[in-house]
């Protein structure tokens, strides 16, 4: 609540599902462990996000950080395993240690040209992060553990528009295309019984991680 020109935060129950924030900052650990949180709106008034703010919010699937934020703090999205989409604005200059550690749902990320530093292990254990669009001046190389492991699992790092090789079809298959190779990176659909399409030539690590509803998968000869 707001009082005397300051914002005060109190205990937030882990059962909370949707939040719209008002104010200028989000303190450290504000929503940590809120695994049922699926929707959050961060307004342009927010200038800072404290460390571990959304740590363990495994129900979050996407989030947009407003242009008012200049840094992403330590462990902000730590183990947000359900996060499949994140927009980092051009206002951000630094990404803190462990910021996206364990975000195993991410398949691609764009590092804007404003970013000058990425902290230790910021993207470690993001096993599906196969593609990085690097608009910054940082030297980001596929397979390297530098720059917070951002491209450690990457198959593609590109620096100009249109270099992406990832696509998601109408059935929820996230496919990385490399020549004749069609690699299944993730499944985002809701079917419980899958018959994989014959055009798939490889299944990447962690492709079905957290797909707890699946009861059967038929793998094609391809």
Secondary structure, DSSP 8 states (H G I E B T S, - for coil): -EETTEE------TT--EEE--SSEE-TTTTTT-TT--EEE--TT--EE-TTTTTT-TT--EEE--TT--EE-TTTTTT-TT--EEE--TT--EE-TTTTTT-TT--EEEE-TT--EE-TTTTTT-TT--EEEE-SSS---TT--TGGGTTTT-SEEE-STT---EEE-TTSEEEEEETTEEEEEEE-S--SEEE--TT--EE-TTTTTT-TT--EEE----
